[in-house]
Amino acid sequence: MAETLSVIIPALNEEDGIGDIVRRVLAVESRLNEVGVDSLEVIVVDDGSVDRTAEVVAGFGQVRLVRHAANRGYGAALKTGFSVAQGSLLAFLDADGTYPAERLPDLCRAAIAEDADLVIGSRMARPPEGQAKGTSDDWGESGMPVVRRIGNRLFAGLLSVVSNVRISDSASGMRVLRRRALDYLYPLPDGLHFTPTMSTRALHEQLRMVEVPIPYRERVGRSKLSAVRDGARFLRTILWTALGYNPVRVLGLVGLGALAGSGAIGLALVIARLRGIDTLGPWGIFGVFAALVLAVAGASIFALGATFGYLVGLFHKRPVRQGLFGRPIFARPLEQRFGWVGLATGAAGAVLGIVTLVLGVDGWPVSRLWLYQLGSALLILVGLQLVTSWLVMRVLEELSHREALVIRDRAGREAPEPALRPEVVGGAGHGG
């Protein structure tokens, strides 16, 4: 099947580098033909430049120039390019010379051969075998500043954790995607956090994504990226986008971490008590405080993630990738067990509390009972949180039933009911 590639180059005050990158893109047309791309379209979106960027681009007769009257942002420029592009394959790279236009055929080959929806030129992946660093001009030492290299690894690691899919470069600005993928990737932001948002949405929308290693060079001119401001925006974008798809993965991991910490502290306190220690110093008192807070907070955050997961499943038009561990652990999702688990936990706490009360009335000193009384309160609070979350999710189920019945009655024909809980795609249920 013949493919047309549209390459979008966003540019803001890039008069020093735009001419070179345009020439490099145009120069790969013959190599694109070899991998199955019949024609090449180059679009430069001038995002409100006040220098000679537009004038330089206008000198290339075969390049389409689109201008924003004022600066609207990196992502906005790319979306403008997508809207006017004619190709079935869409590519973009920066105007500053950091990304190798010569690698566009490699990205297109991956898109066509592997039927990928999104191909990312990874600056962090290892070069192909036989092209190790230093063996060619293309694969010399990376020109990426150390701070940005560390930041990119951290963001990629975070995205790998929240999506349960490994990715090496979440913010690369050189990509090839199929036009059909835009329906699943939009909405996308106008700013520089466009690329990490695209990566996060692509993973959670279950698009087929491939990474192709590319070299990276120091940019021409001054960078517009702020390591602190834009780094914080990247972090916020990844987390908020992931929460919109699979909240139990994010909140569930936080909740489990808090519960594990509480359990470890609690175990240490019980062992100390069994050894006859009935008084605590400042660190011991703080340990008790931390165990209580972590346990209640962990149960609340975990349950919140499961509840949000239900809401996500009800509002998304199609199943999305959800789950805590990536594969089912229980036959039924764990959150469906919150009711009886919460009742059992609360009952255990109540029994423990009654026992300590009886023992105290019988003459046992408080120094022997206080730790168990705190444990009783903890179990009751955690059980109450689980039962409350279970009730909320049962109400959501009932509302989804009612909505299905209303739709069926209005249509006057049989209509499939929406899933009572978010469908698991390649992963576990909300709790398992």
RODO-2510 file (C-alpha; in nm, 4 decimals, decimal comma):
residues 432
     n   res          X          Y          Z
     1     m     0,0000     0,0000     0,0000
     2     a     0,1410     0,3377    -0,1026
     3     e     0,2150     0,5766     0,1821
     4     t     0,2530     0,9554     0,1847
     5     l     0,4690     1,1075     0,4574
     6     s     0,4011     1,4577     0,5875
     7     v     0,6872     1,5985     0,7948
     8     i     0,5891     1,8848     1,0266
     9     i     0,8618     2,1118     1,1591
    10     p     0,7515     2,3592     1,4305
    11     a     0,9709     2,6685     1,4365
    12     l     1,0014     2,9685     1,6657
    13     n     1,2841     3,2107     1,5885
    14     e     1,4966     2,9417     1,4234
    15     e     1,6506     3,1403     1,1355
    16     d     1,9946     2,9913     1,2039
    17     g     1,8911     2,6280     1,1849
    18     i     1,5689     2,5985     0,9865
    19     g     1,7297     2,6043     0,6426
    20     d     1,9670     2,3201     0,7248
    21     i     1,7008     2,0918     0,8726
    22     v     1,4666     2,1513     0,5764
    23     r     1,7429     2,0573     0,3330
    24     r     1,8198     1,7439     0,5329
    25     v     1,4548     1,6369     0,5312
    26     l     1,4215     1,6931     0,1565
    27     a     1,7424     1,4978     0,0967
    28     v     1,5964     1,1712     0,2335
    29     e     1,3111     1,1507    -0,0184
    30     s     1,4808     0,8879    -0,2336
    31     r     1,5540     0,6704     0,0707
    32     l     1,1923     0,7061     0,1800
    33     n     1,0847     0,5590    -0,1537
    34     e     1,2952     0,2509    -0,0781
    35     v     1,0997     0,1765     0,2430
    36     g     0,7551     0,2188     0,0873
    37     v     0,6866     0,5930     0,1094
    38     d     0,5751     0,7192    -0,2320
    39     s     0,5736     1,0919    -0,1690
    40     l     0,7039     1,3447     0,0795
    41     e     0,5333     1,6596     0,2048
    42     v     0,7274     1,9066     0,4200
    43     i     0,5365     2,1583     0,6315
    44     v     0,6987     2,4262     0,8458
    45     v     0,4729     2,5889     1,1045
    46     d     0,6130     2,9287     1,2016
    47     d     0,4836     2,9781     1,5545
    48     g     0,4953     3,3578     1,5691
    49     s     0,8646     3,4087     1,4928
    50     v     0,9995     3,7642     1,4990
    51     d     1,3204     3,6850     1,3086
    52     r     1,3794     3,5658     0,9483
    53     t     1,2511     3,2123     0,9997
    54     a     0,9551     3,2525     0,7619
    55     e     1,1712     3,4271     0,5028
    56     v     1,4225     3,1421     0,5018
    57     v     1,1484     2,8809     0,4642
    58     a     0,9830     3,0750     0,1837
    59     g     1,3003     3,0231    -0,0192
    60     f     1,2190     2,6520    -0,0476
    61     g     0,9544     2,6299    -0,3169
    62     q     0,8595     2,2693    -0,2372
    63     v     0,7988     2,3410     0,1327
    64     r     0,4609     2,4497     0,2667
    65     l     0,4767     2,7380     0,5146
    66     v     0,1990     2,7889     0,7702
    67     r     0,2217     3,0878     1,0035
    68     h     0,0736     3,1654     1,3441
    69     a     0,0178     3,5372     1,3949
    70     a     0,1382     3,5009     1,7542
    71     n     0,3236     3,2372     1,9514
    72     r     0,0813     2,9618     2,0535
    73     g     0,3180     2,6901     2,1713
    74     y     0,5101     2,3870     2,0457
    75     g     0,2150     2,1515     2,0680
    76     a    -0,0197     2,4004     1,9018
    77     a     0,2208     2,4327     1,6076
    78     l     0,2315     2,0554     1,5635
    79     k    -0,1470     2,0274     1,5772
    80     t    -0,1763     2,2973     1,3132
    81     g     0,0632     2,0983     1,0956
    82     f    -0,1376     1,7793     1,1475
    83     s    -0,4583     1,9574     1,0473
    84     v    -0,3246     2,0703     0,7078
    85     a    -0,1076     1,7665     0,6298
    86     q    -0,2127     1,5296     0,3513
    87     g    -0,0081     1,2219     0,4434
    88     s    -0,1285     0,8951     0,5888
    89     l     0,1980     0,8991     0,7849
    90     l     0,2755     1,2060     0,9952
    91     a     0,6225     1,2862     1,1226
    92     f     0,7684     1,5713     1,3201
    93     l     1,1080     1,6846     1,4409
    94     d     1,2568     2,0036     1,5770
    95     a     1,3952     2,2879     1,3707
    96     d     1,7120     2,3255     1,5764
    97     g     1,9139     2,0391     1,4255
    98     t     1,9112     1,8175     1,7361
    99     y     1,7286     1,5298     1,5660
   100     p     1,8712     1,3403     1,2667
   101     a     1,6410     1,3853     0,9681
   102     e     1,8491     1,1142     0,8018
   103     r     1,6801     0,8598     1,0313
   104     l     1,3284     0,9329     0,9064
   105     p     1,3424     0,6341     0,6653
   106     d     1,4274     0,4077     0,9610
   107     l     1,1241     0,5292     1,1541
   108     c     0,8998     0,4925     0,8483
   109     r     1,0311     0,1425     0,7851
   110     a     0,9322     0,0449     1,1393
   111     a     0,5888     0,2028     1,0986
   112     i     0,5219     0,0162     0,7747
   113     a     0,6907    -0,3167     0,8447
   114     e     0,5503    -0,3511     1,1974
   115     d     0,2198    -0,1738     1,1282
   116     a     0,2974     0,0548     1,4205
   117     d     0,0654     0,3389     1,5171
   118     l     0,3471     0,5426     1,6694
   119     v     0,7235     0,5188     1,6163
   120     i     0,9453     0,7145     1,8552
   121     g     1,3021     0,8066     1,7773
   122     s     1,4607     0,7151     2,1095
   123     r     1,7587     0,9212     2,2172
   124     m     1,8120     0,6964     2,5181
   125     a     1,8049     0,3523     2,3538
   126     r     2,1252     0,1773     2,2528
   127     p     2,2357     0,2151     1,8900
   128     p     2,1911    -0,0803     1,6553
   129     e     2,4488    -0,3577     1,6728
   130     g     2,7428    -0,2711     1,4534
   131     q     2,6813     0,1018     1,5030
   132     a     2,8094     0,1491     1,8532
   133     k     2,8878     0,4972     1,9728
   134     g     3,1953     0,6395     1,8202
   135     t     3,1951     0,4178     1,5104
   136     s     3,0315     0,6728     1,2825
   137     d     2,9523     1,0402     1,2625
   138     d     2,5882     0,9681     1,3410
   139     w     2,6589     0,7764     1,6591
   140     g     2,9109     0,9996     1,8311
   141     e     2,8752     1,1073     2,1920
   142     s     2,5297     1,2395     2,2752
   143     g     2,4958     1,6167     2,2758
   144     m     2,2203     1,6078     2,5376
   145     p     2,3091     1,8014     2,8557
   146     v     2,3596     1,5819     3,1603
   147     v     2,0663     1,7360     3,3515
   148     r     1,8262     1,6699     3,0651
   149     r     1,9624     1,3185     3,0162
   150     i     1,8941     1,2374     3,3820
   151     g     1,5500     1,3991     3,3611
   152     n     1,4567     1,2031     3,0509
   153     r     1,5552     0,8768     3,2147
   154     l     1,3494     0,9624     3,5222
   155     f     1,0427     1,0537     3,3155
   156     a     1,0744     0,7394     3,1040
   157     g     1,1098     0,5312     3,4195
   158     l     0,8042     0,6952     3,5739
   159     l     0,5976     0,6364     3,2601
   160     s     0,7122     0,2733     3,2505
   161     v     0,5932     0,2308     3,6105
   162     v     0,2521     0,3962     3,5732
   163     s     0,1773     0,2277     3,2385
   164     n     0,3341    -0,1123     3,3125
   165     v     0,5012    -0,0974     2,9692
   166     r     0,8717    -0,0284     2,9303
   167     i     0,9673     0,2838     2,7348
   168     s     1,3127     0,4403     2,7072
   169     d     1,2315     0,7936     2,5856
   170     s     0,8975     0,9508     2,6777
   171     a     0,9699     1,3017     2,5488
   172     s     1,1493     1,2535     2,2174
   173     g     1,0619     1,5227     1,9634
   174     m     1,1187     1,2999     1,6581
   175     r     0,8297     1,0667     1,5773
   176     v     0,6301     0,9068     1,2987
   177     l     0,2645     0,8239     1,3554
   178     r    -0,0308     0,7116     1,1509
   179     r    -0,3050     0,9653     1,0947
   180     r    -0,5609     0,7185     1,2308
   181     a    -0,3843     0,7323     1,5686
   182     l    -0,4812     1,0973     1,6206
   183     d    -0,8380     0,9936     1,7069
   184     y    -0,6984     0,8107     2,0110
   185     l    -0,4222     1,0568     2,1014
   186     y    -0,6272     1,3766     2,1106
   187     p    -0,6716     1,5951     2,3072
   188     l    -0,3063     1,6973     2,3262
   189     p    -0,1671     2,0115     2,4950
   190     d    -0,0293     2,3222     2,3244
   191     g     0,2968     2,3422     2,5182
   192     l     0,6267     2,1577     2,5310
   193     h     0,4643     1,8758     2,7327
   194     f     0,2972     1,7659     2,4078
   195     t     0,5312     1,4671     2,3628
   196     p     0,5125     1,3071     2,7107
   197     t     0,1344     1,3445     2,6965
   198     m     0,1303     1,1699     2,3572
   199     s     0,3463     0,8863     2,4933
   200     t     0,1281     0,8392     2,7997
   201     r    -0,1959     0,8380     2,6010
   202     a    -0,0539     0,6034     2,3361
   203     l     0,0421     0,3448     2,5959
   204     h    -0,2919     0,3579     2,7735
   205     e    -0,4911     0,3608     2,4491
   206     q    -0,3138     0,0345     2,3582
   207     l    -0,1677     0,1769     2,0381
   208     r     0,1139    -0,0219     1,8842
   209     m     0,4259     0,1760     1,9702
   210     v     0,7813     0,1055     1,8559
   211     e     1,1057     0,2769     1,9550
   212     v     1,3909     0,3188     1,7063
   213     p     1,7311     0,4310     1,8432
   214     i     1,8559     0,7647     1,7079
   215     p     2,1607     0,9804     1,7817
   216     y     2,1149     1,3263     1,9302
   217     r     2,3065     1,6494     1,8762
   218     e     2,3438     1,9775     2,0593
   219     r     2,0911     2,2259     1,9263
   220     v     2,1624     2,5296     1,7095
   221     g     2,0844     2,8437     1,9073
   222     r     1,9424     2,8830     2,2574
   223     s     1,7155     2,6124     2,4026
   224     k     1,3577     2,7085     2,4865
   225     l     1,3255     2,4240     2,7371
   226     s     1,3490     2,5031     3,1086
   227     a     1,4760     2,2028     3,3040
   228     v     1,2867     2,3018     3,6201
   229     r     0,9641     2,4545     3,4869
   230     d     0,9122     2,2177     3,1961
   231     g     1,0405     1,9211     3,3960
   232     a     0,7706     1,9832     3,6582
   233     r     0,5146     2,0139     3,3793
   234     f     0,6297     1,6839     3,2247
   235     l     0,5981     1,5116     3,5621
   236     r     0,2513     1,6532     3,6232
   237     t     0,1402     1,5634     3,2712
   238     i     0,2475     1,1988     3,2945
   239     l     0,0804     1,1478     3,6315
   240     w    -0,2454     1,3258     3,5483
   241     t    -0,2799     1,1554     3,2114
   242     a    -0,2121     0,8144     3,3673
   243     l    -0,4706     0,8849     3,6372
   244     g    -0,7250     0,9485     3,3633
   245     y    -0,6729     0,5952     3,2304
   246     n    -0,5539     0,3636     3,5058
   247     p    -0,5812     0,5336     3,8465
   248     v    -0,5451     0,2078     4,0352
   249     r    -0,1965     0,1605     3,8910
   250     v    -0,0811     0,4979     4,0278
   251     l    -0,2833     0,5212     4,3486
   252     g    -0,2742     0,1477     4,4109
   253     l     0,1047     0,1359     4,4099
   254     v     0,1177     0,4340     4,6478
   255     g    -0,1401     0,2711     4,8736
   256     l     0,0359    -0,0648     4,8783
   257     g     0,3647     0,1089     4,9548
   258     a     0,2076     0,2868     5,2524
   259     l     0,0471    -0,0339     5,3789
   260     a     0,3780    -0,2194     5,3473
   261     g     0,5544     0,0511     5,5465
   262     s     0,2873     0,0394     5,8151
   263     g     0,3072    -0,3390     5,8310
   264     a     0,6838    -0,3333     5,8741
   265     i     0,6654    -0,0808     6,1572
   266     g     0,3771    -0,2647     6,3211
   267     l     0,5636    -0,5964     6,3076
   268     a     0,8674    -0,4373     6,4709
   269     l     0,6483    -0,2926     6,7494
   270     v     0,4776    -0,6274     6,8144
   271     i     0,8130    -0,8081     6,8313
   272     a     0,9389    -0,5455     7,0763
   273     r     0,6260    -0,5847     7,2889
   274     l     0,6591    -0,9662     7,2920
   275     r     1,0142    -0,9213     7,4169
   276     g     0,8815    -0,7356     7,7196
   277     i     0,9370    -0,3770     7,6066
   278     d     0,6356    -0,1737     7,7251
   279     t     0,7742     0,1796     7,7087
   280     l     0,8866     0,3715     7,4029
   281     g     1,1233     0,6590     7,3406
   282     p     1,0718     0,9442     7,0913
   283     w     1,1478     0,7256     6,7880
   284     g     0,9198     0,4503     6,9118
   285     i     0,6319     0,6949     6,9617
   286     f     0,6922     0,8337     6,6139
   287     g     0,6926     0,4779     6,4769
   288     v     0,3479     0,4164     6,6258
   289     f     0,2217     0,7436     6,4800
   290     a     0,3697     0,6615     6,1376
   291     a     0,2229     0,3092     6,1362
   292     l    -0,1278     0,4389     6,2072
   293     v    -0,1112     0,7159     5,9490
   294     l     0,0424     0,4960     5,6801
   295     a    -0,2097     0,2158     5,7307
   296     v    -0,5187     0,4370     5,7153
   297     a    -0,3773     0,6491     5,4327
   298     g    -0,2661     0,3409     5,2375
   299     a    -0,6076     0,1750     5,2586
   300     s    -0,7806     0,5014     5,1656
   301     i    -0,5545     0,5712     4,8666
   302     f    -0,5780     0,2135     4,7382
   303     a    -0,9572     0,2172     4,7662
   304     l    -0,9697     0,5581     4,6006
   305     g    -0,7734     0,4222     4,3050
   306     a    -1,0132     0,1301     4,2651
   307     t    -1,3146     0,3632     4,2831
   308     f    -1,1646     0,5979     4,0262
   309     g    -1,0995     0,2944     3,8081
   310     y    -1,4716     0,2253     3,8000
   311     l    -1,5438     0,5823     3,6971
   312     v    -1,2830     0,5683     3,4213
   313     g    -1,4308     0,2451     3,2891
   314     l    -1,7809     0,3928     3,2855
   315     f    -1,6870     0,7139     3,1058
   316     h    -1,4476     0,5780     2,8416
   317     k    -1,6175     0,4800     2,5189
   318     r    -1,3958     0,1764     2,4727
   319     p    -1,1960    -0,0488     2,7053
   320     v    -0,8693     0,0993     2,8279
   321     r    -0,5604    -0,0644     2,9725
   322     q    -0,6212    -0,1011     3,3454
   323     g    -0,4874    -0,3118     3,6278
   324     l    -0,2384    -0,2957     3,9107
   325     f     0,0108    -0,5692     3,8248
   326     g    -0,0430    -0,6346     3,4540
   327     r    -0,1979    -0,9801     3,4942
   328     p    -0,4880    -1,1198     3,6973
   329     i    -0,4053    -1,2492     4,0452
   330     f    -0,7596    -1,3211     4,1593
   331     a    -1,0476    -1,4753     3,9628
   332     r    -1,2564    -1,1756     4,0665
   333     p    -1,1038    -0,8261     4,0905
   334     l    -0,9916    -0,7471     4,4437
   335     e    -1,2192    -0,4446     4,4812
   336     q    -1,5224    -0,6719     4,4549
   337     r    -1,3978    -0,8307     4,7777
   338     f    -1,3734    -0,4980     4,9610
   339     g    -1,7113    -0,5555     5,1279
   340     w    -1,6411    -0,8778     5,3137
   341     v    -1,2710    -0,7983     5,3612
   342     g    -1,3670    -0,4665     5,5205
   343     l    -1,6276    -0,6302     5,7433
   344     a    -1,3806    -0,8995     5,8503
   345     t    -1,1096    -0,6418     5,9209
   346     g    -1,3447    -0,4192     6,1204
   347     a    -1,4816    -0,7172     6,3112
   348     a    -1,1286    -0,8300     6,4015
   349     g    -1,0545    -0,4809     6,5277
   350     a    -1,3744    -0,4748     6,7330
   351     v    -1,3001    -0,8133     6,8891
   352     l    -0,9463    -0,7039     6,9739
   353     g    -1,0806    -0,3848     7,1293
   354     i    -1,3359    -0,5729     7,3396
   355     v    -1,0701    -0,8181     7,4588
   356     t    -0,8373    -0,5367     7,5669
   357     l    -1,1271    -0,3651     7,7452
   358     v    -1,2140    -0,6822     7,9370
   359     l    -0,8497    -0,7368     8,0286
   360     g    -0,8162    -0,3765     8,1417
   361     v    -1,1253    -0,4011     8,3599
   362     d    -0,9823    -0,7251     8,4974
   363     g    -0,6769    -0,5357     8,6205
   364     w    -0,4216    -0,5549     8,3402
   365     p    -0,2046    -0,2401     8,3317
   366     v    -0,2427    -0,0021     8,0390
   367     s     0,1262    -0,0478     7,9593
   368     r     0,0457    -0,4041     7,8518
   369     l    -0,2634    -0,3112     7,6484
   370     w    -0,2065     0,0210     7,4743
   371     l    -0,0405    -0,1217     7,1616
   372     y    -0,3231    -0,3686     7,1057
   373     q    -0,5825    -0,0958     7,1596
   374     l    -0,4167     0,1115     6,8906
   375     g    -0,4153    -0,1938     6,6641
   376     s    -0,7880    -0,2344     6,7298
   377     a    -0,8573     0,1252     6,6245
   378     l    -0,6432     0,0795     6,3158
   379     l    -0,8278    -0,2335     6,2005
   380     i    -1,1677    -0,0716     6,2558
   381     l    -1,0734     0,2391     6,0542
   382     v    -0,9250     0,0382     5,7658
   383     g    -1,2291    -0,1898     5,7581
   384     l    -1,4629     0,1102     5,7533
   385     q    -1,2715     0,2580     5,4576
   386     l    -1,2942    -0,0647     5,2573
   387     v    -1,6664    -0,1086     5,3229
   388     t    -1,7333     0,2551     5,2280
   389     s    -1,5473     0,2147     4,8993
   390     w    -1,7326    -0,1087     4,8272
   391     l    -2,0668     0,0687     4,8788
   392     v    -1,9645     0,3519     4,6433
   393     m    -1,8693     0,1049     4,3696
   394     r    -2,1936    -0,0883     4,4110
   395     v    -2,3845     0,2392     4,3632
   396     l    -2,1849     0,3032     4,0458
   397     e    -2,2807    -0,0422     3,9215
   398     e    -2,6470     0,0288     3,9887
   399     l    -2,6279     0,3613     3,8069
   400     s    -2,4655     0,1929     3,5076
   401     h    -2,7521    -0,0613     3,5014
   402     r    -3,0084     0,2163     3,5056
   403     e    -2,8338     0,4047     3,2268
   404     a    -2,8286     0,0900     3,0137
   405     l    -3,2011     0,0375     3,0680
   406     v    -3,2801     0,3986     2,9751
   407     i    -3,0781     0,3707     2,6559
   408     r    -3,2470     0,0405     2,5705
   409     d    -3,5959     0,1836     2,6266
   410     r    -3,5260     0,4919     2,4186
   411     a    -3,3858     0,2943     2,1317
   412     g    -3,6744     0,0492     2,1407
   413     r    -3,4436    -0,2387     2,0754
   414     e    -3,1929    -0,4570     2,2539
   415     a    -2,8760    -0,2673     2,3373
   416     p    -2,5614    -0,4119     2,4974
   417     e    -2,5150    -0,2997     2,8529
   418     p    -2,1938    -0,1214     2,9414
   419     a    -1,9427    -0,3184     3,1413
   420     l    -2,0269    -0,3173     3,5097
   421     r    -1,6634    -0,2617     3,5804
   422     p    -1,3784    -0,1429     3,3567
   423     e    -1,2744    -0,4193     3,1183
   424     v    -0,9250    -0,5460     3,1841
   425     v    -0,7030    -0,5355     2,8784
   426     g    -0,3724    -0,7089     2,9236
   427     g    -0,3748    -0,6520     3,2961
   428     a    -0,5289    -0,7314     3,6297
   429     g    -0,8574    -0,6114     3,7691
   430     h    -0,8458    -0,2915     3,9675
   431     g    -0,7243    -0,4561     4,2800
   432     g    -0,5395    -0,7541     4,1403
***
